[in-house]
Amino acid sequence: MLKVSEILRVKGHTLYTATPDMPITKALETMSEQDIGSLVIMEHGELVGMLTFREIIRHLHANGGNTGTNTIRSIMDDAPVSVTPNTSAEEVQRLMLDKHARYMPVMDGPVLQGVISFYDMAQAIVAAQQFENNMLKAYIRDWPGDGEALKVEERS
């Protein structure tokens, strides 16, 4: 069974975090320059929120396209659903769909380990299916031929 820890191992542990008091403009800058869709919001070493393009777009829409002087705290999701390294890929999929969450922080107790995105999940599922297909093809290649099957039948 595929676990979050394995997905993170493939993805790497590069993390982008911000504090709640950072201006939204700074968050936009970081997300744009790093080509990322989310920032994990940490305060005093604790997970306090998530900021994704969804919250930023809502804020821009409500403010006529201006970020204003608001801070991340005013728009972040302050109750993000997190997963652990031991959470199964199936459970992450279910949570993402149930909660409409494209990004989930991975917490090992109080320690932030990384972020799993909807894209990471899709990539992991495709890789797992490819592996399964290769295993099945190898198994089929080793399948006894018609002649071998007949020999076995003749012996019994």
C-alpha positions in Angstrom: 0.0 0.0 0.0 1.4 3.4 -1.1 2.0 5.8 1.8 2.6 9.5 2.0 6.2 9.0 3.2 7.0 7.2 -0.1 5.4 10.0 -2.2 7.4 12.6 -0.3 10.6 10.6 -0.8 10.1 10.7 -4.6 9.0 14.4 -4.6 11.6 15.6 -2.2 11.2 17.7 0.9 11.5 21.2 -0.5 9.2 23.4 1.6 7.9 26.9 1.2 6.5 28.4 4.3 5.3 31.8 5.4 4.1 33.5 8.6 0.6 34.8 9.1 1.8 38.4 9.3 3.5 38.4 5.9 1.8 40.7 3.4 -0.3 38.9 0.7 1.9 40.7 -1.9 5.0 38.8 -0.6 3.1 35.5 -0.7 2.1 36.2 -4.3 5.7 37.0 -5.1 7.0 33.7 -3.5 4.3 31.5 -5.1 4.9 33.1 -8.6 8.7 33.0 -8.5 8.9 29.4 -7.1 6.0 28.2 -9.3 4.1 26.7 -6.4 0.4 26.6 -5.6 0.5 26.8 -1.8 2.4 28.1 1.2 2.3 26.4 4.6 1.7 29.0 7.2 3.7 28.5 10.4 3.8 30.5 13.6 6.1 29.8 16.6 7.0 26.4 15.0 3.4 25.3 14.6 1.1 24.8 11.6 -1.5 27.6 11.7 -2.8 27.7 8.2 -2.5 27.0 4.4 -2.5 29.6 1.7 -3.3 28.5 -1.8 -4.1 30.2 -5.1 -7.8 29.7 -4.2 -7.7 32.1 -1.2 -5.6 34.6 -3.2 -8.1 34.6 -6.1 -11.0 35.0 -3.8 -9.3 38.0 -2.1 -8.4 39.6 -5.4 -12.0 39.2 -6.6 -13.4 40.7 -3.5 -11.0 43.7 -3.7 -11.2 44.6 -7.3 -7.9 42.9 -8.2 -5.9 44.6 -5.5 -4.0 42.8 -2.7 -4.1 45.9 -0.6 -2.1 45.9 2.6 -3.7 42.8 4.0 -1.7 40.0 5.6 -1.9 36.3 5.0 -3.7 35.8 8.3 -6.8 37.6 6.9 -7.2 35.2 4.0 -5.5 31.9 4.9 -7.3 28.6 5.6 -6.8 28.5 9.4 -8.0 24.9 9.8 -6.2 22.9 7.2 -6.5 19.2 7.1 -3.1 17.5 7.5 -1.9 14.0 7.0 1.0 12.0 8.5 3.8 10.1 6.7 1.9 6.9 7.5 -1.4 8.0 5.8 -2.2 5.8 2.8 -2.5 7.3 -0.7 -6.1 6.1 -0.8 -6.9 8.1 2.4 -5.2 11.2 1.0 -7.3 10.9 -2.2 -10.5 10.6 -0.2 -9.6 13.6 2.1 -8.7 15.7 -0.9 -12.0 15.0 -2.6 -14.1 15.3 0.6 -12.4 18.6 1.7 -11.9 20.0 -1.8 -8.2 20.4 -0.8 -5.5 20.4 -3.5 -2.7 20.7 -1.0 -2.2 18.9 2.3 0.6 19.5 4.8 2.3 16.4 6.1 2.9 16.5 9.8 4.9 14.0 11.9 3.6 15.0 15.3 4.3 18.8 15.5 7.0 18.7 12.8 6.2 19.7 9.2 7.5 17.1 6.8 6.3 18.5 3.5 3.2 19.1 1.4 1.3 16.6 -0.8 -0.5 18.2 -3.8 -3.2 16.8 -6.0 -0.6 16.7 -8.7 1.8 14.6 -6.5 -1.1 12.2 -5.9 -1.8 11.9 -9.7 1.9 11.4 -10.4 2.2 8.7 -7.7 -0.9 6.8 -9.0 0.3 6.9 -12.6 3.7 5.6 -11.4 2.1 2.8 -9.3 -0.1 1.8 -12.3 2.9 1.7 -14.6 4.8 -0.5 -12.1 1.8 -2.8 -11.8 1.5 -3.0 -15.6 5.2 -3.9 -16.0 4.9 -6.6 -13.3 1.8 -8.1 -15.1 3.6 -8.0 -18.4 6.7 -9.7 -16.9 4.3 -12.3 -15.3 2.6 -12.9 -18.6 5.9 -13.3 -20.5 6.9 -16.1 -18.0 3.5 -17.8 -18.6 4.0 -21.4 -19.8 3.4 -21.8 -23.6 0.9 -24.2 -25.0 3.5 -26.9 -25.5 4.6 -26.7 -21.9 1.0 -26.8 -20.6 0.5 -30.0 -22.6 3.6 -31.7 -21.2 2.4 -31.0 -17.7 -1.0 -32.5 -18.5 0.7 -35.6 -20.1 2.8 -36.2 -17.0 -0.1 -36.3 -14.6 
